[in-house]
Amino acid sequence: MKYAALDKILYDNNCTFCKKIKNTLSKLDVFNCFEWLPNSEYNFDKNKYNITQETLDTSIVLITTSNTVYIEFYACRYIMLYIPFFWPIILFLYIPIISSLLGNIIYRKISRSRNCIKNT
């Protein structure tokens, strides 16, 4: 049986916080929309998305089946759009000031506070 292609999420598998988020969101993904891949498995030889190692080390990266790449807040918002648990709040994440300004500011603050970020 052939399964539908899934959106791919690259996460930092060396980070305890990231692994906890991945495990929680995987359980909430009742429609099985996502395939979670450790960022260490990203193939830089076939890097058609121009993703850098620094991006992989500091951000969540989502690659859709239509080859659109989302990072940081936009990746999180996309994931939340497909997980019913987040549906009551998803509209708030599309308010322009929240999505264009506050979304990435909050994401980066959380990302920098992780104790597993590599110093580059």
C-alpha positions as CSV (number, residue, x, y, z in Angstrom):
1,M,0.0,0.0,0.0
2,K,1.4,3.4,-0.9
3,Y,1.0,6.1,1.6
4,A,0.6,9.8,0.9
5,A,3.7,12.0,1.1
6,L,4.1,13.8,4.4
7,D,5.4,17.2,5.2
8,K,8.8,16.8,6.7
9,I,9.9,18.5,10.0
10,L,13.6,18.8,10.7
11,Y,14.3,19.1,14.4
12,D,17.4,19.2,16.6
13,N,17.7,15.6,17.8
14,N,20.6,16.6,20.2
15,C,18.3,18.9,22.2
16,T,16.2,17.5,25.0
17,F,13.7,20.3,24.7
18,C,13.3,19.8,21.0
19,K,12.8,16.1,21.4
20,K,10.1,16.7,24.0
21,I,8.3,19.1,21.7
22,K,8.6,16.6,18.8
23,N,7.2,13.7,21.0
24,T,4.3,15.8,22.2
25,L,3.4,17.1,18.7
26,S,3.7,13.7,17.2
27,K,1.1,12.4,19.7
28,L,-1.2,15.3,18.9
29,D,-0.8,14.8,15.1
30,V,-3.9,12.6,14.9
31,F,-4.1,13.0,11.1
32,N,-0.5,11.9,10.7
33,C,0.5,14.9,8.5
34,F,4.1,15.1,9.5
35,E,7.3,13.0,9.3
36,W,9.8,14.1,11.9
37,L,13.4,13.8,10.9
38,P,16.5,14.5,13.0
39,N,18.4,17.5,11.5
40,S,21.5,15.3,11.5
41,E,19.9,13.3,8.7
42,Y,19.5,16.2,6.4
43,N,21.4,15.5,3.2
44,F,23.5,18.6,2.3
45,D,24.6,16.9,-0.9
46,K,21.1,17.3,-2.2
47,N,20.4,20.7,-0.5
48,K,17.9,22.1,-3.0
49,Y,16.4,24.2,-0.3
50,N,19.6,26.1,0.6
51,I,19.2,25.2,4.3
52,T,22.3,26.0,6.3
53,Q,23.7,24.0,9.2
54,E,23.2,27.1,11.4
55,T,19.5,27.1,10.5
56,L,19.2,23.5,11.4
57,D,21.0,24.0,14.7
58,T,18.8,26.9,15.8
59,S,15.4,26.5,14.1
60,I,12.7,24.1,13.4
61,V,12.5,23.6,9.6
62,L,9.4,22.3,7.8
63,I,9.4,21.2,4.2
64,T,6.0,20.8,2.7
65,T,5.0,18.2,0.1
66,S,4.9,21.1,-2.4
67,N,8.5,22.0,-1.5
68,T,7.8,25.2,0.4
69,V,10.1,25.7,3.3
70,Y,9.0,27.3,6.6
71,I,11.3,28.1,9.5
72,E,10.8,29.3,13.1
73,F,7.4,30.8,13.9
74,Y,6.0,30.1,10.4
75,A,6.9,26.4,10.7
76,C,5.3,26.2,14.1
77,R,2.1,28.0,12.9
78,Y,1.9,25.6,9.9
79,I,2.2,22.6,12.2
80,M,-0.5,24.0,14.5
81,L,-2.8,24.5,11.6
82,Y,-2.9,20.7,11.1
83,I,-3.2,19.7,14.7
84,P,-6.8,19.9,16.1
85,F,-5.6,20.7,19.6
86,F,-4.4,24.1,18.4
87,W,-7.5,25.0,16.3
88,P,-9.1,27.2,19.0
89,I,-6.1,29.6,18.9
90,I,-4.9,29.3,15.3
91,L,-6.8,32.4,14.0
92,F,-4.8,34.6,16.5
93,L,-1.6,33.4,14.9
94,Y,-2.6,34.9,11.6
95,I,-3.2,38.5,12.9
96,P,-0.6,40.5,11.0
97,I,1.2,42.1,14.0
98,I,1.5,38.7,15.7
99,S,2.7,36.8,12.8
100,S,5.0,39.3,11.2
101,L,6.6,40.7,14.3
102,L,5.8,39.0,17.6
103,G,5.8,35.4,16.3
104,N,9.5,35.3,15.4
105,I,10.5,37.4,18.3
106,I,8.9,34.9,20.7
107,Y,10.2,31.9,18.8
108,R,13.7,33.2,18.8
109,K,13.6,34.0,22.5
110,I,12.5,30.5,23.3
111,S,15.0,29.1,20.8
112,R,17.9,31.0,22.4
113,S,17.0,29.9,25.9
114,R,17.4,26.3,25.0
115,N,20.6,25.0,26.7
116,C,21.4,22.7,23.8
117,I,22.1,25.3,21.1
118,K,25.6,24.9,19.6
119,N,27.8,28.0,19.9
120,T,28.6,29.0,16.3
